[in-house]
């Protein structure tokens, strides 16, 4: 990247940078561009796209509703700032039209 290109980008982004910062940013940007060139070298045309770098998959469990003792329910509800019956009472966060 040239100094003029950096200055043009800074101008468009409305960023004021001094001369010492320009040298630092030029060095950083050129390192990034060099790394991008390295990443573009391997031929990946025969590879299938992936969504993750490993073969790990989420293991989901079935949701199971279990009975809870009255003492536990009371203990949890007593920690709530407000409650209504056996539910936490919260402010409405979605407005309907």
Backbone as CSV, one residue per row, in Angstrom:
resi,resn,N_x,N_y,N_z,CA_x,CA_y,CA_z,C_x,C_y,C_z
1,UNK,0.855,-1.171,0.000,0.000,0.000,0.000,0.900,1.233,0.000
2,UNK,0.518,2.191,-0.780,1.276,3.427,-0.879,0.782,4.448,0.131
3,UNK,1.653,5.378,0.451,1.304,6.426,1.412,0.110,7.241,0.912
4,UNK,0.054,7.481,-0.401,-1.054,8.256,-0.973,-2.388,7.514,-0.799
5,UNK,-2.348,6.192,-0.946,-3.571,5.389,-0.753,-4.037,5.468,0.690
6,UNK,-3.103,5.381,1.631,-3.449,5.486,3.054,-4.045,6.850,3.347
7,UNK,-3.456,7.894,2.801,-3.981,9.249,3.019,-5.381,9.394,2.433
8,UNK,-5.622,8.793,1.265,-6.954,8.860,0.649,-7.979,8.125,1.503
9,UNK,-7.600,6.970,2.015,-8.515,6.196,2.875,-8.798,6.969,4.154
10,UNK,-7.757,7.555,4.748,-7.940,8.339,5.969,-8.851,9.535,5.713
11,UNK,-8.674,10.176,4.557,-9.532,11.307,4.201,-10.988,10.872,4.073
12,UNK,-11.226,9.780,3.353,-12.592,9.291,3.157,-13.244,8.868,4.474
13,UNK,-12.427,8.319,5.373,-12.946,7.878,6.673,-12.990,9.018,7.675
14,UNK,-12.537,10.196,7.264,-12.493,11.374,8.132,-11.658,11.114,9.391
15,UNK,-10.488,10.475,9.165,-9.567,10.172,10.251,-8.329,11.034,10.059
16,UNK,-7.969,11.765,11.087,-6.788,12.611,11.030,-5.618,11.845,11.626
17,UNK,-4.607,11.563,10.801,-3.434,10.843,11.298,-2.181,11.656,10.984
18,UNK,-1.233,11.637,11.928,0.004,12.384,11.717,1.031,11.506,10.994
19,UNK,2.194,12.091,10.688,3.204,11.394,9.892,3.715,10.116,10.565
20,UNK,3.951,10.163,11.883,4.458,8.960,12.563,3.417,7.843,12.559
21,UNK,2.142,8.213,12.673,1.077,7.211,12.614,0.972,6.622,11.207
22,UNK,1.187,7.463,10.204,1.108,6.986,8.826,2.129,5.874,8.582
23,UNK,3.345,6.067,9.078,4.382,5.052,8.898,3.993,3.748,9.599
24,UNK,3.462,3.869,10.807,3.043,2.681,11.558,1.901,1.966,10.838
25,UNK,0.886,2.735,10.402,-0.256,2.131,9.718,0.140,1.521,8.387
26,UNK,1.059,2.184,7.668,1.529,1.620,6.403,2.207,0.275,6.628
27,UNK,3.051,0.204,7.653,3.730,-1.061,7.946,2.717,-2.138,8.318
28,UNK,1.737,-1.786,9.165,0.714,-2.760,9.572,-0.131,-3.213,8.384
29,UNK,-0.558,-2.264,7.563,-1.393,-2.607,6.412,-0.629,-3.487,5.431
30,UNK,0.638,-3.169,5.197,1.431,-3.979,4.269,1.632,-5.391,4.797
31,UNK,1.783,-5.544,6.118,1.873,-6.891,6.706,0.572,-7.658,6.479
32,UNK,-0.562,-6.957,6.634,-1.862,-7.610,6.419,-2.013,-8.045,4.965
33,UNK,-1.636,-7.169,4.034,-1.733,-7.512,2.610,-0.801,-8.667,2.252
34,UNK,0.394,-8.688,2.855,1.312,-9.810,2.621,0.691,-11.118,3.104
35,UNK,0.030,-11.074,4.260,-0.611,-12.274,4.794,-1.768,-12.718,3.895
36,UNK,-2.512,-11.765,3.377,-3.616,-12.096,2.464,-3.071,-12.796,1.217
37,UNK,-1.937,-12.333,0.715,-1.328,-12.981,-0.453,-0.931,-14.420,-0.135
38,UNK,-0.417,-14.655,1.071,-0.062,-16.024,1.487,-1.312,-16.900,1.519
39,UNK,-2.412,-16.364,2.017,-3.662,-17.127,2.112,-4.249,-17.435,0.735
40,UNK,-3.931,-16.640,-0.256,-4.481,-16.848,-1.595,-3.668,-17.843,-2.412
41,UNK,-2.504,-18.232,-1.930,-1.638,-19.131,-2.692,-2.179,-20.557,-2.854
42,UNK,-2.657,-21.227,-1.807,-3.082,-22.624,-1.979,-4.286,-22.748,-2.917
43,UNK,-4.301,-23.846,-3.686,-5.430,-24.130,-4.571,-6.498,-24.858,-3.761
44,UNK,-7.626,-24.204,-3.553,-8.711,-24.791,-2.765,-9.934,-25.079,-3.628
45,UNK,-9.746,-25.079,-4.935,-10.880,-25.247,-5.840,-11.555,-26.615,-5.691
46,UNK,-10.833,-27.653,-5.273,-11.422,-28.976,-5.145,-11.968,-29.284,-3.764
47,UNK,-11.925,-28.320,-2.866,-12.391,-28.567,-1.500,-13.850,-28.177,-1.335
48,UNK,-14.543,-28.950,-0.505,-15.929,-28.611,-0.195,-15.958,-27.512,0.865
49,UNK,-16.916,-26.600,0.759,-17.027,-25.564,1.785,-17.384,-26.179,3.134
50,UNK,-16.890,-25.574,4.186,-17.192,-26.052,5.534,-17.756,-24.920,6.363
51,UNK,-18.433,-25.271,7.424,-18.948,-24.262,8.344,-18.121,-24.202,9.607
52,UNK,-17.228,-25.164,9.777,-16.383,-25.205,10.961,-15.096,-25.930,10.610
53,UNK,-14.029,-25.620,11.308,-12.739,-26.213,10.963,-12.577,-27.632,11.492
54,UNK,-13.434,-28.064,12.385,-13.357,-29.429,12.899,-14.634,-30.170,12.555
55,UNK,-14.623,-31.440,12.803,-15.811,-32.258,12.532,-16.734,-32.328,13.749
56,UNK,-16.483,-31.528,14.765,-17.318,-31.554,15.961,-18.739,-31.126,15.630
57,UNK,-19.670,-31.746,16.267,-21.074,-31.399,16.081,-21.710,-31.209,17.458
58,UNK,-22.744,-30.380,17.510,-23.476,-30.214,18.762,-24.247,-31.484,19.078
59,UNK,-24.234,-31.835,20.325,-25.017,-32.980,20.776,-26.176,-32.413,21.574
60,UNK,-27.353,-32.537,21.016,-28.532,-31.987,21.667,-29.193,-33.054,22.517
61,UNK,-29.717,-32.641,23.625,-30.456,-33.562,24.471,-31.932,-33.189,24.414
62,UNK,-32.737,-34.130,24.685,-34.173,-33.907,24.725,-34.522,-33.085,25.959
63,UNK,-35.369,-32.071,25.787,-35.828,-31.319,26.946,-36.800,-32.175,27.731
64,UNK,-36.555,-32.274,29.010,-37.407,-33.078,29.864,-37.926,-32.188,30.986
65,UNK,-39.235,-32.128,31.118,-39.844,-31.354,32.191,-39.871,-32.221,33.441
66,UNK,-39.315,-31.687,34.513,-39.294,-32.430,35.773,-40.023,-31.629,36.835
67,UNK,-40.645,-32.318,37.722,-41.332,-31.678,38.832,-40.305,-31.050,39.767
68,UNK,-40.670,-29.928,40.328,-39.791,-29.221,41.243,-40.548,-29.053,42.562
69,UNK,-39.831,-29.166,43.660,-40.497,-29.066,44.963,-40.968,-27.636,45.213
70,UNK,-41.975,-27.512,46.011,-42.540,-26.208,46.351,-41.499,-25.327,47.021
71,UNK,-40.632,-25.908,47.831,-39.603,-25.136,48.524,-38.637,-24.491,47.520
72,UNK,-38.248,-25.249,46.533,-37.324,-24.710,45.523,-38.004,-23.608,44.718
73,UNK,-39.248,-23.835,44.314,-39.993,-22.822,43.565,-40.121,-21.548,44.388
74,UNK,-40.482,-21.682,45.665,-40.619,-20.515,46.531,-39.277,-19.786,46.688
75,UNK,-38.208,-20.552,46.845,-36.879,-19.954,47.002,-36.500,-19.154,45.743
76,UNK,-36.751,-19.709,44.566,-36.430,-19.023,43.314,-37.299,-17.785,43.139
77,UNK,-38.610,-17.919,43.373,-39.516,-16.789,43.185,-39.260,-15.677,44.201
78,UNK,-38.818,-16.029,45.396,-38.525,-14.999,46.397,-37.310,-14.168,46.013
79,UNK,-36.489,-14.662,45.123,-35.328,-13.912,44.661,-35.703,-12.907,43.566
80,UNK,-36.906,-13.028,43.017,-37.338,-12.148,41.923,-37.726,-10.781,42.478
81,UNK,-37.393,-9.713,41.747,-37.818,-8.382,42.188,-39.341,-8.251,42.222
82,UNK,-40.006,-8.840,41.232,-41.474,-8.866,41.201,-41.925,-10.219,40.683
83,UNK,-43.069,-10.658,41.158,-43.611,-11.927,40.681,-45.115,-11.813,40.549
84,UNK,-45.655,-12.698,39.736,-47.097,-12.772,39.554,-47.458,-14.244,39.542
85,UNK,-48.041,-14.720,40.595,-48.318,-16.140,40.730,-47.011,-16.893,40.841
86,UNK,-46.799,-17.851,39.942,-45.547,-18.604,39.951,-44.632,-18.178,38.796
87,UNK,-44.748,-16.914,38.376,-43.943,-16.390,37.279,-43.195,-15.132,37.706
88,UNK,-42.037,-14.910,37.093,-41.338,-13.634,37.260,-42.143,-12.588,36.509
89,UNK,-42.277,-11.414,37.076,-42.958,-10.320,36.395,-41.887,-9.338,35.936
90,UNK,-41.878,-9.068,34.622,-40.879,-8.167,34.055,-41.576,-7.097,33.237
91,UNK,-40.821,-6.050,32.907,-41.381,-4.999,32.062,-41.545,-5.529,30.650
92,UNK,-42.531,-5.000,29.969,-42.770,-5.376,28.584,-41.617,-4.867,27.730
93,UNK,-41.057,-5.723,26.899,-39.915,-5.316,26.082,-40.246,-5.266,24.603
94,UNK,-41.391,-5.793,24.203,-41.797,-5.771,22.805,-43.150,-5.075,22.717
95,UNK,-43.185,-4.045,21.911,-44.444,-3.315,21.731,-45.205,-3.916,20.549
96,UNK,-46.500,-4.096,20.697,-47.314,-4.561,19.583,-48.066,-3.396,18.992
97,UNK,-48.326,-3.476,17.707,-49.009,-2.365,17.029,-50.484,-2.580,16.993
